[in-house]
Amino acid sequence: MIRLEGIQKHFGANHVLKDINLTVASGEKLVVIGPSGSGKSTLIRCMNLLETPSAGKVIVDGVDLTAPKAPIEKVRESVAMVFQQFNLYPHKTVLENLTLAPILIKKVPKAEAEKSGLAFLEKVGLKDKANSYPSQLSGGQQQRVAIARALNMKPQVMLFDEPTSALDPEMIQEVLDVMVDLAKDGITMVVVTHEMGFARQVADRVIFMDEGRILEEGNPDHFFVNPENNRTKLFLSKIIRAH
Amino acid sequence: MSGPFAGFKWLALIRDWSVFAEGFAYTIAVSLLALLLALILGVLFGVLGTSQWKLGRNINRIYVEFMQNTPLVIQIFFLYHGLPHLGIVLPVFSVGVLGVGIYHGAYMSEAVRAGIQAIHRGQLEAAYSQGFKYQDAMRHIILPQAKRMALPPLTNQVVSLIKNTSVLAMVAGGELMYQADSWASTSLYYGPAYIVTGLLYLIICLPLALYASRLERRMEVRA
């Protein structure tokens, strides 16, 4: 589904990603963890080419996005992203946030986009907020709308870039619940998060990143019970104590 | 009774009211067309000034700095006296629309640029992540939000633009200031002529200025 081959990323003198090779299978739930500055956000942002790798290939569904004249916009229609800061469109109502791209980009008829949009709002428990504006919602509600907005593109892959990191503690669970629910469907998910409970519950595979490299990967049982890498152990001991 | 504001001078002005009405209409016509041009240039160059494309940003800077740092009068003189030497003779009405429009387009592009830059980078990223191309993201996501930010400074620019059409009086523009001035220099009734003319500018500009400050206050409340 998504294949990263020999990805390097430099920001000026910073070498943020160092020879990343990673394949995400169709339907897989992959969770990426690691300390801040480890490159995990840059990694997930390479998957839809919000960041252009300095070297290496990003192949989504057989299409090499790093090739010249690659149909990046077309591929992004099926690779939705949920951001840390929600990034809802503040000048549009909740329902318009959900229907704007399907109507303009995918050319879905308006009535159809609204119908499916309302269904997804119901799925995230916010159907009654369809005509509100994002600024009238709490952080947790905004993030649930952002998830519904991503879903209304009917994507094959959902990328989550620290979806709960900007939320007040009491709102984290409502967003995680929606994501757990979503994971039961067949959709491919890549999630950058610090929520270890979520990782254990839904991940098929967890990867641990530090200093631009993937240091360890495995299924969550192995990963949380018997981590091998010393830095993974150190990171997990810190973060689990903190929770 | 005599003096600069003697009653008979006012009566003469009222008798010749059509001179002022003509100038007033001409000023409004030049202003509207120049405003249209300035807005188009403002949006185009404002967007250019925020683009990833370095040449585009440079073009924006050259336009803005050149227009903002030379007097409008010289730009008008160039169009009116200079261009004919290059074989281009423009009617004075077009000189007004082009001169004032291009001049204020530079100021408006700065307001548009500031408005775009005030929009969080995440908005463009969200649009990209949904498959928007740059132009579509600008049109549907960024510019509608930037418009709210840019509206108060743009409205202030409209006020300046209307007042600045009076520069056309220096090239026999036919607008309000010119009509008033030529009427005054024939009749020598300068007092009433300039007072009425000032009031006519005030009638259009003051409501706009008040509107702009109301917009500004509303923005502060929202922020």
Interface residues (C-beta under 8 A of the other chain):
Chain A: N48 L50 E73 K74 R76 E77 V79 A80 M81 F83 Q85 N87 L88 Y89 P90 H91 L100 A101 L104 I105 K106 R149 M153 L159
Chain B: H120 G122 Q123 E125 A126 A127 Y128 S129 Q130 G131 F132 K133 D136 H140 I141 P144 Q145 R148
